[in-house]
Amino acid sequence: MAKPDYEGPILEIDKLSISFFTRLREIPAVMDFSITVQPGEAVGLVGESGCGKSTVALGVMQDLGKNGAVVGGSIKFKGRDLSKMSADELRGIRGSEIAMIYQEPMASLNPAMKIGKQLMEVPMIHQGLGKEEARARALQVVTDVKLPDPVRILNSFPHQLSGGQQQRIVIAMALMSEPALLILDEPTTALDVTVEAAIVELVKDLGRKYGTSMLFISHNLGLVLETCDRICVMYSGEAVERGSIKAVFDEMQHPYTQALFRSIPLPGADKNSHPLVAIPGNFPLPHERPEGCNFGPRCDYFEEGRCDQGDLSMNPVPGDDRHHTRCLKFTEIDWNAPITLGEQKEKAEVGEVVLKINNLKKYYEVAANAMFGGGDKKVVKANETLTFEARESETLAIVGESGCGKSTFAKVLMGLETATEGEILLDGRNIEHIPIEKRDTKTISDIQMVFQNPFDTLNPSMSVGRQIVRALEVFGIGNSEAARKARMLELLDLVKLPRAFAERMPRQLSGGQKQRVGIARAFAGGARIVVADEPVSALDVSVQAAVTDLLMEIQRNEKTTLLFISHDLSIVRYLSDRVMVMYLGHVVELGSTDQVFSPPYHPYTEALLSAVPIADTSVEKKHIVLEGDIPSAMNPPPGCPFQTRCGWKSKVPGGLCDTEVPPVRDLAAGHQIKCHLSDERLAEMEPVIKVAAE
């Protein structure tokens, strides 16, 4: 590694304030923000949406648009003030010395240009390299980011790569000129947990190899724990706490940091005996911030006449000069006091079987040449022989990576697709061949869905109340407009939204509030089964706890069967009664939550558990990174669907994994697994997640 040409901090942000100017007013987005990033150091920036994380990153890039401006403080890169640089000097630094990786990889790639050409542009423009040198450099970096067959990748267009591969290319592009500072803005949010684990591992390795300093923006505390040396927690435009990972995670000194940790499902949290504690109230809008402490109205320790006076500054924590907090009362709070538990709930009694699936298959026929049609037909095996049942008041989680067939199954269940083979029995009635337009009203109202993205599920031109009333009309509920309106208001109460929201338009609601309206609409017809497809993955951590809690409470009252589709195993562990693990259309493991989360596991379940980032310094994890991508359902491997990525394959004699699909085996009552490993081998499995003894 070359010796750095600069010995001081790579990035120094001091008392930075950034505002955006509208016709009506100045909106302060970031206030009094300070942070330092040393050479080779990774600093995590965490907080809810709208807290100013990305604005800080855009400030560093000097890319605030025509409405944004730095109104106070300074940003220094290698000791030079960025705001005093000319446009030419900034152009020389951006992309070469400071690089940025965005959340959505396709936003950084030109869809009409081959990958190789896009990568070669960087050193040719920034370092004046010739074509041959630039191509050799591109090949080297694509190899560094562990992409298979680098030569083929360089000759591919972006659309020919998976999301994880595209993100690796964007990382490769950012590293082409060996920048001193790499800013990562939620780089793994759109990726599967296994791909995320591989990308995080990659970023850490490359940081060490190139000596790059990193500013890692994320709302995932577990991810920050695994990637960063230090952390800065932001709330409503201000840094509220900063320090080393260990100091902030184990010795937190700000009520907001404490509230964040209480709202995420760590090992040991349980929906009945240890419910999550959601942060009360809502995030303040930038022009409606309270006097004094921004977090005051939502804080358990708020003191009138003290916390709501004047501006608060960051204070050093005694005994640790690198740990700071923006709290007046931090020395008076007993940070080790036991948590006031959310109300403990009785576990709902699981009732009769509501849904029974027998040998369900869903195949699609597609043209081998999808773009121009013609040629041979190929079959996409999206679901292979699914067999399971779900009971009243039960939460069955369906987990697996993108492309494993979770959403295809949901579509068949909803009637948006019909089954190729097999049965779906709802209360004993066969519905697998009835498309949604031919289903009776009762069947439609019995099976409802809550979608992943609350922003796409509501009609933007119809008020919230009208959308719920419309659902009641479709389900034939209420014999008059007045009765339906009364029921609509009851549904708003059910999802804990003020009745006044009935008059509001979707654009006036936050993401969490929109998701609550989606839930109200799903439960409008007294649904027997609700399919929740990643219902909290688009929401902030603090909002996730409230929405999850709400789903659980409604389920308890309405005795609903919840099919919870997710790739976030932390939340699955917290709320599900049983877990079904899918891979490439197959159910590879099915059992109670305790069975699936303790060994012996299916090797794929083991890898999934290892990939989950956990925001707890006392947790030790077995390290398993899956190599390669999920094979295509159009061309699945012979034998076991997981054999191309399985670390245990060599332990099975006779090449069975390559030739035969494993049989379904019962390991214990209600716990089944699809694997060729012998009982003796399975007994050798160790727990992936260990919590160190206190």
Phi, psi and omega in degrees: 000130182294146179290132182297148182275000183220130188266337185279194178298142179288317181229131179229109178253124185234118176047044184287134171231131180234133177234155171246139186251122175251178179295331184275319190198171170270129180249109179289122181261324179225134181229136170047054185255126179230139176200150178232135176241118181276164178304133177073007183262147175247123180244129179266138178242112185237159180156172183284166176304138177087005182274352176109006183299308183291331178296321176299315180298317179293328176297318179296321179281355185054050185226056186267005180073181186282342181268344185261149179204146172282120184252002178187154177078188185216156174236115180248133176245119185051041175085353182255136181286118184296328184289344180264003181274151177283167180300322180293318180296319179296319180298325179291331183273318183296131177086333178256308181261330174238121179239154182229138177246125185265170182296318186256107187300325183294341178291339183258355184248143177273115186294342185260008184234138180295151184304315183304315182295320181295321180289320183295330181304323188299302180290334179292321181281313188276330185240001177067027179286154175281172185301313185296313180299317182297321180292319179298321180293319179298318180298319180297315184289322178296324175293319180301323182272018170057044175266139181288145175050067185305325182295317179296320181298317181297332181267007182263159170269156183307322185292347180274001181248154176285169180302318180294321178292320178300317182294325177295323178295319179297321177295318178300318181297318180295329184269355185305322184256019179047066183293156176279331182228129178243123178256124181246114182257098180048054190289349185238008185302322185272005187254159175295157184297325179289321178291320179302315180300318180293320181294318180297317178300317181298313182299319179295315180298315182291324176302317179292318185294315185264355181067028185280138172274148184227141169246110189253109182266127182200158170254004183262104184296326179296321180294319179295320178302320185280340187248338193248160175267322181227164184222147174231123180262127181249147174215123175048051173089352182238151168283128180253339176202140174212150181170189178291159179307312184296317182298313185286323181285323186259335184231047185303146185229022175222137182302328181291318178300316179299316181295322178300313182295329181284345183258005178248142184282102175266163178307135181104337177289143182214136189298336181263307186270331178229070183294152175292155178248110180285150178285125182293159174073189182236158176298132181286144174289152186305327182266007180236029181292146181286167173290151176072229184287126180297330183273353185315307184298343182249007190265138179291338187252014184301136179234117182296144179083354179233308182281348182251027181241130170061184180272142179260141179250167178283135180241140177289145177276127181305135178091352179210097187288353178258005180250118183235152177219148178255064180221130180291330192254015191297334180279346183263347186274137174274096186289343181263004180299141180298146183293137173287108187296141169300162183302125180286137185249148173288138176293130181294141177289123178284130187260214183289164176291126179260321186232131179230127180246126180238117174045045183286131175234142172226112178246146173244142173260125178231155176292141180300324175256091190296332186284319186249359181071188179072183180072189182289156173272144174240154181252128174263116181268088186282322177228130181242116173039060176282129176223117176192173175224158178228141186250166177300139178067013182258147171252114177252118180269139176243115186238158179155168182285168174304139178088005182272353176105006181299308185287330176298316178300318180299320180296320180294318180297320182285344182091007177285337173227160174247154185289149174280320180209165175089184187232147166236117181250117176255113185050041176084355180261136177284126179233006188294336183254007182261110178292161189301326183290344179255001180280146178284165185303321183297316181296319180295316182287337180289325181244110181237166185229141170248125189269168183292315188254105183297340184286336184263352189265350181251147178283117186294342185257014182232137181296159182303312182300317182297323181294323179287319178299320179301317178298320179296322178297314181299320182277000177068035182257134180087135183262004177207165179300320181296318180295320180292323179295319179297318179293323179299318180293324177296321179293324175296321176299318183302319181264015174058045172247142178301144181298334180298340181293344179304328183275348186280155174267153182308325183295342181272003183250150174282171180302316181295322179291321177298319181296326177295322178295319177301321179291317179301318182292321180295325183269002185300324184263018181066050186302138174278321183233129174242123176267112180257105184267099181049053191288345182241003186289339180268004186253158176295155182308313185292328180282327180306315183299316183293316182291320178298314181300319180297313179302317181295318183293316179297320180300317180298317183286322188263355182058037182281150170269126183249120172260109190255105182270125183200159168246002179269099186289339178295315182287328177297315180298324183290318191247349187266152175269320177227157183229135176241121182259125181247146175214120175052044176089347182260149167274113183265339176206144179210129179183182175292162183303317180297320181294316185287332183267000175237148181294155003280144179243169164291142181307330179288319177299319180302315180293321178299315181296322181293333185278346186284121177285130182241127185274060182212119184289345181273357182269130173253137182237142172288140188260109178230117175249122180287129177273148174077170181261167176297133176298162180285141177291347178280336183219064185291154180291155176289163177072221182290132183299335185266358190298337182286345183234006190276131179279347183260359188303323183293344181276356179258119184285159169076014178061025181303320185299329183282340190242330186238135172292129183297150174283161174280126181242147175265119178272326179204176180302119177080359181246112180237155187213147180247090187202147180274352183300140180287162178301324181294318179295316180298325181292341179282346184297138178254158178299139178283319184249120177240132176262121181298142179295143181297000000 
